[in-house]
């Protein structure tokens, strides 16, 4: 008689709940055991599983995907409700489903699949599928019953932030008929802010940037609605309009020559009730040192966000030697590094034209097609997002050579031989009009630096996927060199990366000022598995621990709470909440204080326009790059040259700890000027003279290099006026 296995071993036994037990119960395990670090975070999550928001932090390559899938399966087994696993893109959806198959976890990528709707399988999909104005999960006001979710697992939460913000941005392109109507509607308001900026918009200057004043935007909300609403079903509008329509008056609108961009200060995430009401929300992240964006973008509970789940040790990161050639020797230009990279890809590690070592796969990350073009003569392949699935498999299968990946700094796994030499040649820059304005107004603020460091750390993490992996990393250009040299940047990296950077600085100190051969020898120590390097690399990480507490900035919590108050018609309370955050800031935070006071003024205007203009005048005293009030800014008395000189000296001393930092800072300014890339060719020149406009990019004309060097990312030198030297 044949045995009926469906009736054996089932009885009255309950489904396994602990993720560890789920893995242990697999008939065929992909690995004999879970990694120690995976087991630790799974146990800690299980003890905290009833907390609505849980942040899980593990080093890049620490096995977060398996952790997230086992957590989702545990929730299904417990009968809490449907499970959704979110990834940044469809390429990663396939990767996650392949991992789930190894774990015998049922998945689907179809939100209408019966296996998902009956809580029998985990839905694996991208962020856009859940968060959009036509979401299959339901949007407030669309008449559909929201999908009830037990758990949402947000993978690569750092990548989710940028994509989520983009989902809540309405972009009216210059080619659209509504663009001209909006500019016509706000012409006088924009002229009042800056005659020069208006001229730049009229001329189609790609660097033109003009914020529409909040009072004009709010006062003309009905006219704006009449212009935009008729287009709500067009493809460019339909996925965003339902998310913004009810809070349009609370949005920030910025005009550029390419588009009018409309964004709220915080995404109205409550328009997606399935996410907001999910019983459990788990955020998987490797690189968030500042967790504030989880609060502002996802509405996560700040009290829970600051208590991340982490392994006991952060030593599970693979070996990395991280060097920035330009910081070692200013004469080591990018072209020399490209030659070096090609030599390692060919196995010519001595640079003599003879392959005397095993060739390695070299992967170069670049932010744009223009940056990729500089590698064209050296690269075997240049791949974009659509090429990744086949390309990465090719790298994992064997030697390919030198590969350039365009604008893909996260979500690409290149374990072991798939990448032994990783090169970062720049990081993506903010091109959104609101972000560009914020970058100038809050230049060098912790907020901006944290985002920049996160992108760099994401990129550097592509080449090591577990504790036994190893990779050498080269950072091209002064901007990236500054990130691993400047103390403010360094503090924002994860503890394990900080330890590796410290070790790499010891090496850099010994070869400083030397030529390319010294860099080559250092790389060979890592790639050639020199025992002394391996021992010191392991020892550097041995005692590293994750930070016990996350970081959520007070002003981020205030902005989230204020937006939610204003969205429910309580504008005065919103303004008061922002003011409380302003009161906590010190004298060193004047730029941020002015920025927040502008936001307070925007809320005040909804009920008290006079008080709003008074608040805005005060904001201008703190930050020269906020909006000009209706009555214009009060004249500022110019200070004597000697006073300015002393202030400039104090500024330099506070910004740059040594001569190397100063040199890299100045060099980074010149790197911002990229001829041929429209949005960046005028970047380093920053705004025009404060007497005419806060937000001015030169219309067509170019400043001299001397003029560009007089500004620091758009900031005036301190002391009351710009230098005339």
N, C-alpha and C positions, 0 to 999 in steps of 0.2 A: 504494500500500500504506500502511495506517495504521501509524504508529510506535508501538511498544510501549515506553512511557516507563518501565515498571517494570524494563526491562532496560538502561536507559541511565544512565550516571553512577553506578552502584552498584558493580559489579566487586567488588574485594577491599577497598574503602575501609572504614576503621573508623568507627564512630559518633563524632560530635564530642563531645569531653569538656569542653573549656574553656567555661564559661558564655558568655563573650564570643563565642566562635566559634559557639555554638548560636544566639545572637541574630543574628550576622552572616549565618548561613546561611538565615535565614527568607526565604521567597519574598515575603512581604508583611509588612513591619515596621510596628508601630503608631507608631513614632517613627523618624526617619531614623537616629539613633544612640542608644545608651545614654547616660544622663547620665554625666559624668566621674566623679562620686562613686560611681555604681553600678558602673562598670567597675573602679574602684579596689578596692572591697570584694570583688567577684567574683574578681579576680586574687589578692587576699590569701587569700581562703577557699580557692581552688584549691590554693595552696601549702601550706595547713594542713589539707586535706580529710581526712587520715587521723587527725587528732586527734578524739577522741570527742566532746568538747564544745567548741563554738565559739559565742561571743557576738558578734553583729553589731550595732553601734550606728550609727544614722543619725538625723538630725533628722526630726521629724514631716514627712511629705510628701516624704521623700527617695527614694521609690520602693522601699521594702523588699519590697513584695509581689512585684514582678517579680524582685527579687534572690532571694527565697526560692524562687520557682517555677523559675527557671533553675538554681539549686543542686540542687533536687529532680530536674530533668530530667537534669542532668549525672551525678548518682548512678545514675539508671536506665541512662543510656548506658554507664556504666562497668561495669555488671553487678554492682554491689554488693548490690542487693536491692530490695525493695519500698520505695516512698516514700509518706510520709504528711505532709500539710500541715495543721496544727491551727490553728483560729481560735477566738475567744471564743464566737461564737454563730452560728446559722444564717443570720442576715442577712449576716454577713461571709463565710460559706461561698459564698453567691451572688456576692458581689463578687469574691472570689478566683477563682472559676471563670470569671467574665466576663473578668478580666484574663488568665487562662491561655488562653482562646480567642483573644485578640488575639495571644498569643505562639505560637499553634499548638501548645500543650502539651496533650496529652490528659489529661483529669481525669475523676473519678467521685466521687460522694458516697456510694456503696454499698460497704461493706467486703467484700461477697460478690461484687462484680462481677469477672468473669474478667479484665478488662483490668487490674485492680489486682492480683489474686492471681498473675498471670503477669508482673508488673512491666512492663506496657505502658502504664500510666497512673498518674498521681498521685492518691491518695485525698485529697480535701479534705473535712474534717469538723471538728466542734467538739471541744473538749477532753473534754466529758462522754462522747462516744462511745467514746473510748479509755480514759479513767480513770473506771471505775465498777465496782461489784461484779458486774455481769453483762456485762462488756465482751465484745464480739464478738472481741476480740483474745486473750482468755484471761485468767484470774485464777488465781493459785496455789491449787491444791486443787479447782478446778472440773472436773478431768478432761479439759479440752480442751487440745489441743496449741497452745501460744502461736504467734501469727503472727510469723514471722521478718521483721524489718524492716531495711532497709539504711539508711534515714535518716528521722528525724522532724524536721520544721521547725516550731518553735513560734513562731507569729506573735503580735505584741503580747504578748511574754512578761510584761510588767508586769501586763496584765489576766489572764494565765493563772494568776498566783500566787493571787489571791483565789479564783478558780474551783476551782483544784486543792485548796486548803485546804477549801473547802466540800464537795468530793466526799468528803473524809475526815472529815466531821463527822456524827455520829449525833445527831439531834434527836428527843427523845421529847416530843411536845406535851402540854400540860396536859390536853387532852381525851382522851388515850389512857390506858387502864387501867394501863399500866406506870408512868406518871408518879406516881400516888398510891402505888403499891407501893414505888417507889424512895425517895420522901420518907419513907415510913413506916420503911423500912429504915435510913435515915441520920438520922432525927429527932434522936437524942441527940447525934450528932456535929455536926450543924448547930447545935443549941442551944448546945453547948459553945463553938463558934466565935462565935456571936452570938445571944443571945436575941431581940434586936430584928429581926435579919434573918429569923429563923424566923417571928416574928410577921408580918412583911411578906409572907412567902410564904403564910402561912395566910390573910391578908386579900386576897391577889391583887393586892398593890401592884405596878403595872407596872415600878417601878424596883427591885424587890427583886433582890438579887444575893448568892448564897451559894455559895462553892466547897465542894465535898465534900472533906474532908481526904484527902490521898493515902494515909495509913495505913489509914483506914476503907475506902476504895475497894479497896485491895489485899487487905486482910484478908477482905473480904466478896465477893471476886470470884466465888465459886461461887454465892452467893445472887443476885448481879447477873445472872449467866449464866442462872439459872433464871427470872428475871423477863423477860429480854429475848429469849432464844433462841426461845421459842415463837412470837414475832412476826417471825422473820427473813425470812419470805416475803411479809410485808405490804409494800405499796408504799412506805411511809415508811421501811422498814428495808432492803429487799432490795438496793438499789444501794450501800449503805454497809456492811452487816453483814459480807460476805465480806472487806472490806478491813480491818476493825477487830477481828474476832473473836479472832484470835490474839494481839493486843497490847492487849486491852481493859484489862488490869491496869496498863498503862503510860500509859493515857490520863488526861487531866484532865477531871473532871466538875464542872459548874457548874449550880446550880439557880436558875432565875428563875421568875417567876409564869407565864411563857408556856411554858416547856419545861425539861427537863433536857438539857443539851448536853454531848456527850462527844467529846473531840478529843485526838489524840496531840500531843506537843510537836513532832514532825516527821511529815509524812505518810509512812506505810510504802509508799513508791513501789515497793518491790521486789515488792509484790503484783501489779504489772502487768509481768510479765517481758518483754513485747514492747517496752515503752519502755526498761526497764533494760538490755536486751541489744542494743538498736539499735546498729548499728555507728557511726552518725553522729547527733549531736543538735545542731541549730542553733537558737539562740535569737535572734529578731529583736526588738530593742527600741529605743525612742527615749528613754525617760525614766528608766531605772534608773541613778541615781547610786550607789546602794548595791546591789551585786549579790549580797549575802549570801543572799537568799531563793532564788536559783537553786540554791544548795547545800543549804539546809535543806528546800526543797520538792521539788526534782527530783533531788537527789543528784548534782548536777553536780560535776565535779572542780574544787576551788577553785584549783588551780595553773593550770588552763586558763581559768577564768572571769575571772581578773584580767588576762588578756591579750586584750582584745576586738579584734575587727577593725573598723576605722573608716576613713572617707575621710581624706585628708590634711588637708582643710579642713572646718571646721564652718560655713562661710559660705553653705551651700545652703538656709538657712531663709528663708522669706518675711518681709516687713516686718511688724512689730507695734509698736504703741504701747500700752503697758500702764499703766493708771492705776487707782488705788483712791480714789474720791471721798471716803470718810470720812477718809482719811489727809491729804487736802488741806484739808478743812474739816469739822469735826465736825457742822456744821449741814446738810451735804448728806446728808440721810437717803435711805433706799432708795426712798421714794415719789417724791422729786424725780428720781432716776435713772430710774425707770420712765416718768415723763412725758417725760424727755429721750429715752429709747429709742424711745418712740412717735413723737416728732417726727422722728427720723431715719428711721424706717420709712415716714413719710408724706412725706419730702422737705422738711419744715419745719425746716431746720437753724438758723434764726434764732429759732425759738420764738415767732414772731409770728402763727401761725395760717395763714400763706401758704406754699405749697410753692414754694420758689425754687431747689431743687436736685433732682437725681435721687434718688428714694426708694431706700433700700437694704434688703436683707434683714438683719434683726436676729435673732440666735439667742440664746436664754437657756437656760443649763444649770442645772437645779435638782435637789436630791437626793431630793425627795419630793413627793407630791401636795399636802401642806399648803403647801409652799413655792410650788408651781405656782399654788395658789389666789390668792396675793397678786398674781399677774400676770393674772388672769382678765379684768379689765376692759380691759386693754391689748393682750392677745394676739389675733392672728388665728387661731392654732391652738395646741393643746396636744397634743403627740405623745408616745406611749410606745413601748417597744421594738417592739411589734407594728405600729405605724404607720410605722416608719422607712423601709422600702423605698420606699413610694409617696411619703412626705413628702419625703425627701431628693431624689428625682428631681424633685419639684415645685420645690424650692428651686434646684436646678441648672438648671432650665429657664427661670427668669425671676423676676420680683419677686413675692413672696408677702406680705411684711410682717414682722410680729413673731411669731416662733414659739418656743414653750417646749418643750424636750426634758426629759423627766423621767427622772432617774437614768441618764443615758447620757453618760459622760465619756470614752469611748474607742470606737474602731472606727467613728466616723462621719466620712466625708470630705465637707467642705463647701468645695470649691475656688472660687476667683474670686468671682463675684457671688452664689454660694449663701450666703455669709456675709461681710458687710463689718464689722458691729459684733457682737462676741461678748461676752456678759455671763455671768459666773459668779456665781450667787447661792447660795453655800454649796457644800460638798462632802459626799459621803456620810459618815456617821459610823458607827463600828463598833457594831453592834447585837448581835453574837454575845457571849454571856455571857463567854467566855474573853477575847475582845478587850477587852471593857469592863473586866474586872478588870486586864488588862495595861496598859490605857490609864491607869489610876489608879496602879498600882504603878510604872510606868515613864514617868510624865508628863514630857513635854518631853525624853525621851531621844532620841538620834539615831535609834534604831530607829523610834520613833513618828513623829518629824518627817519621816523619809525617806518613809514611806508617805503621809503627808499631802501632801508636796510632789509626789510622783509623781502623785497624783490631780489636783492643781492643774495640773501641767504637761500632763498628758494632756488635761484640759479645754481649756486655752489653745491646744492644738495643733489643735483642730478646724477653725479658720478659715483656716489657711495650709497649702497642700499642695505647694508647690514654691517655688523661689527667686524666682520672678517674682510670686508672690501677695502680697497685703497685707490687713491686717485690724486694726481697733482693738479693744482688749480692756478691759473695765471689770470690776473686782472689787468686789463688794458686801460690806459688813460689815467689822467690825474684825478678824475672824479671818483673812480673806483678805488684808486690808491688812497685817497683821502678817507674813504670809508673804513679802511683797515688801519689807518694811522691816527685818526682823530679820536680823542677820548669820548666825545659825545656820541659818535657813531658806534664805537666799540661797545659801549654800555648797552646798546640796543640789540646786539646779537645774542643768540642763545648761549647758555653757559658752556656747552661743549664746544661750540664754534669759537667762543672767546678763548678757551684753552688752546685750541689748535692755532689760532692767530698769534697767541703769545709765543708758542713754540716756533712758529714760522718767523716771527720777528727776531728771534735769537739767531736764526739762520741768516736772515736778511742783514742783520748787523755785521756779520762776518764777511759778506760779499758786497757790502755797500760801496759804490763808486767803481766797481769792477765791470768788466764787459760781459758780453753774451756768454762766453765760455763758463763764467762763474755761475750764471743762472742754469746753464746746461748741466753742470756738475751737480748742482743742488737737486735738480729734477731727477737725475740719474740715481741719486741716493734713495729717493722715494720709489721710483719705478723699478729700480734694480733690487729692491728689497734689502738694502744694506742693514745688517743686524743692529748697528748702533741707532739708526733712524727708527727702526721698528720698536726698539726697546723704549726710546725716549717718547715716541708717539703714544704708545700704550700707557706709559707712566703719566703723561700729561693729562690723560682722560680718567685715570683710575679713581680719583677722588672727586670728580666733578658730580655735582648734584643739581637737579632742577630747582628753580626758584619755588619756594613753598607757596607764595602768593602771586596771583596775577596782578596786572596793572590796569586799572580803569580810572581814567582821569575824571576829576570832579566836573570839569566843564562839559565833558562828553555826556555824563549822566544828566546834567542840567539841560543840554540842548535836546536830548531825547524827551525828557519830561516836559520841557517848554513846548516843543512841537506838538506833543500829544494834547497838551492843554489848549493850545491855539486851534488845533484841528477840531476840537469839540466846543469852540466858541468862547473860550476863556482866555482871551488875549491879554488882559491886564495881569492875570495870574502867570501867564507865560513870561511876560516881561519881568515880573518880580522874581521868577525862578532864575532867569539869566542873570539878573543883578546879584543874586546871592552867590552865584559862581564868580562873578567879577570881584566881589568883596573878598574872596579867598586868595586872589592872585597877589603876588608880591611886586615890588618895583621892577624886577627883572623881566616881568611878563607884560610889559606895556603894549607890545604889538598884539598879543593875544587879547589883552584887555580891550583895546580899541576894536578889534574884530568882533568880540562878543557884545560890546556896547552898540555896534551897528545892528546886530541881530536883535538886541533888546529894543532899539528904536523901531525896527520893522514891526515888531509886535505891538508896540505902543501906538503906532500910527493907525492901527485898526480901530482904536477908540479915542485917541487923543493926539491928533496930528501936531499940535503945538509942542507938547511934551516930547514927541518923537524927534522933532528937529532940534530941540535943546539937547537931547541925549546924543544925537548925531554930532553936534558941534563938540561935545566933550570927547566923543570917540576919536575925532580927528586930532585932538591934542595928544592922544596916545599912539595913534597909528596914522601916518600920513597917507596911507593907501586905502582908507575907507572912502565911502561915497562923500561927495561934497553936499553940504546941506543946501536947502532951497535958496537961502540968502547968501550962499557962498562962504568960503572959509575966511576967518580973520587973518589979516596980514601978519606974517612972522618976521620979526626983526632979525636981520642978518647979524651974525656974530663976527667979531674980529678974526682975522686970519690966524693970529696966534692961539686964540681960543679953539678954533677949529683944528689946528695942528695938534694941540694937546689931546683933544677929543679923539682925533683920528688915531693917534699913537695908543691911547687907552683902548680903543676899539680893536686895533690889531693885536695888542697884547692879550686881550680877553678872548679873541677868536682863534688865534694861532699860538700853539704852545711852543713852537720852535721854528727855525728857518725853513725846515723841510715842509712843515704844515703851511707856512705862508706861500712858499713856492708852488706847492700843489694846489693851493686855493686859487692863486692867480692863474695858473695853467688851466685849471678847471673852467675858469671863466671863458678863456679863449676856446676851449673845447665846445662850449655851448654854441659857438658860431659855426654852423654847418652849412656852407654854401651849397645850394641846390636842393636843400630840404626846406620847403617853404615856411613851415611853422617855426623853424629853429634858426633861420638865418639872422633874425633880429633878436633872438632870445636874450643874449647877454647884455644887450643895450638897455633892457628893462623899460620902465615907463619914461615918459618925457618929463620936462621940467615941471616942478610942482606948482609953479606960478600959473601954468595953463591947464594942466590936467594931471590927475593921479594915474589914469589908465590910458596912456598914450604909447603907441608904437610908432616909430618914425614912418611917415607916409612915403613909401618908395625909397626915399633917400637913406643912405647908410651912414652911421656914425664912423668916425675914424677909430682905429684900434685904441688910440689913447683915450678917446671918450668912453669906449666900452670898458676899458680897464678902470675907469673911475667909479663904476658901479659894482656892487656885489650882489649878484642875482636880483637886480632891480632895486636894491636899497641904496639910498644916499649915504655917503660917509657921514658920520655923526658930526655935530658941531653947527648945524643950522643951515648949511648950504653945500652944494656940490663943489668938489675941488676944481680949481681952474688950471691945475698943472698939467 
